[in-house]
Amino acid sequence: MNLRLPGPIPVPDEVAKASSSPMINHRGPEFADLSARTAEKLKQIYLTGNDLLTLTASGTGAMEAAVVNFMPPQSHALVITIGVFGNRFRDLVHAYGGVATVLEFEFGTAADLDVIEQALKRNNEIRTVFVTHNETSTGVTNPIVPELAKLAHDHEALLVVDAISSLSSVEFRTDEWDVDVVCSGSQKGWMTAPGLSFVSVNERAWQRHADNPQPRFYFDLLRHKNSLADGQTPWTPAISVWFSLDTALNMMLEEGVEAIWARHINAGQRVRNGVKALGLELFAAEGVESNTVTSIKVPDSLDGLEMLKIARERYNTVFAGGQASLKGQILRFGHLGYMPDEDLDAALQALANTLSDLDFKP
Ligand SMILES: Cc1ncc(COP(=O)(O)O)c(C=O)c1O
């Protein structure tokens, strides 16, 4: 099966093999070595000297951790949303008693920095800003993170970024851009199975943690930081996924982070060109298309769910459908992490065959 989702993604054989290594004591020296070295390698991809914590949870767990650790209840937060995952931050802020100002930008477009600046000026109580770097539901990358960090800090706010489907694949410079909290997840560009998520935390954010009365337990990041210093995790970790991650990180560092970014730029271009050549239109606005997932408009004459079914059943290719209001409206073609060109081309061919089976005429 050619799995062309924007996560989970196919993993290299060596990574899959690593997950079947014999179990180890999670309170013993082997795990202490494993957790220390994966944290160091993750930092090299995050381009950060900040604390880097690994949670046994999917990406949403990392997002929830960011909210419970760094947004005090009843405090004001700005949530910038360009799709389903931005809306998830909105829902988390509401769930934990934050007062949210929500800036919604049209699905398919990126966030506008001027509008954000106006919102921050209108409400000088905003202390936390949440944004999605790469909106997987629409196939758009927000290019504003470095400027947004500066803007947030000028307004005495922390910046929390969901870089779950971009970090490791698309340029992201945690320290150079001065981003306070950055979330990511193992099943995306990290070439690993689902089950682990990552959060980087800088000093500004730790200060907020110290002043934040929000109750927290499983996701209390200070417990995770202290445990990591002792070579452990506070709770039993997903050790098999951790073994895989270790192997995947070795492969990634061998390739080099900038080479990985370049490979994703090429993959994005290759898929967008291929899709347009079939007479299909892209959903993302020009110039902000994601290099990890391409969103494709379902032509008016076709049924998006039927396209997914034909591609899967006849051509062994799994694309993702649209989420929420985009269900049936778009198809999403994942191209992140491990993705030989042959697999991308085979998926483009599967799409061409599907269109031909449905008698599509551009
Ligand atoms: C941008 C983004 N944010 C958040 C999530 C949620 O992550 P998970 O499904 O691992 O909880 C995803 C996963 O699809 C994502 O792509």
The ligand as an SDF file (V2000), in Angstrom:
LIG
                    3D

 16 16  0  0  0  0  0  0  0  0999 V2000
   -0.7910   20.4250   12.4350 C   0  0  0  0  0  0  0  0  0  0  0  0
   -1.2860   19.3340   13.3220 C   0  0  0  0  0  0  0  0  0  0  0  0
   -1.5970   19.6280   14.5880 N   0  0  0  0  0  0  0  0  0  0  0  0
   -2.0350   18.6940   15.4270 C   0  0  0  0  0  0  0  0  0  0  0  0
   -2.1950   17.3910   15.0310 C   0  0  0  0  0  0  0  0  0  0  0  0
   -2.7250   16.3920   15.9960 C   0  0  0  0  0  0  0  0  0  0  0  0
   -1.8290   15.4020   16.2310 O   0  0  0  0  0  0  0  0  0  0  0  0
   -2.2810   13.9440   16.7030 P   0  0  0  0  0  0  0  0  0  0  0  0
   -3.2960   13.4500   15.7240 O   0  0  0  0  0  0  0  0  0  0  0  0
   -0.9620   13.2140   16.6600 O   0  0  0  0  0  0  0  0  0  0  0  0
   -2.8250   14.0830   18.0700 O   0  0  0  0  0  0  0  0  0  0  0  0
   -1.8870   17.0230   13.7240 C   0  0  0  0  0  0  0  0  0  0  0  0
   -2.0500   15.6280   13.2800 C   0  0  0  0  0  0  0  0  0  0  0  0
   -2.6170   15.2810   12.3120 O   0  0  0  0  0  0  0  0  0  0  0  0
   -1.4180   18.0280   12.8400 C   0  0  0  0  0  0  0  0  0  0  0  0
   -1.1230   17.7220   11.5840 O   0  0  0  0  0  0  0  0  0  0  0  0
  1  2  1  0
  2  3  1  0
  2 15  2  0
  3  4  2  0
  4  5  1  0
  5  6  1  0
  5 12  2  0
  6  7  1  0
  7  8  1  0
  8  9  2  0
  8 10  1  0
  8 11  1  0
 12 13  1  0
 12 15  1  0
 13 14  2  0
 15 16  1  0
M  END
$$$$
